[in-house]
Amino acid sequence: MSWIAVGALALVAVLVPLSMLAVSWLLRPSVPEDSKRATYESGEIPTGGTRIRFNIQYYMVALLFVVFDVETVLILPWTVVYQSAIEEVGLARALVPMLVFVGILVIGLVWAWRNGAVKWARSTRVADRSRKIEQ
């Protein structure tokens, strides 16, 4: 009997967006213009090609962010149940798996750091200032 409620909810979840799309399609004005098909980027006229190279460091930083975001998502619930876990299974069985997990993440961070994934290109102003300090 509870599956009927789930089915009804799924049906409503599908029908409401579809009906909204149908009503908006029926009520909207249709004014075909060439300017509607043009690429719009913050009011600027697009120049150049769409195939440009991005610095790979953007992707590396994003990947590191995802890794440490997942770490936060996994560590937070662990900290909530830590006290009761110690009472049930003992300190070593509660703490060692999380230390191994954090250790693996630290090894990954050290690897990324050594390979220059988190090292940004220095501006010429900062480079000139550091050269003056070294002299």
Secondary structure, 3 states (H helix, E strand, C coil): CHHHHHHHHHHHHHHHHHHHHHHHHHHCCCCCCHHHHCCCECCECCCCCCCCCCCHHHHHHHHHHHHHHHHHHHHHHHHHHHHHHHHHHCHHHHHHHHHHHHHHHHHHHHHHHHCCCCCCCCCHHHHHHHHHHHC
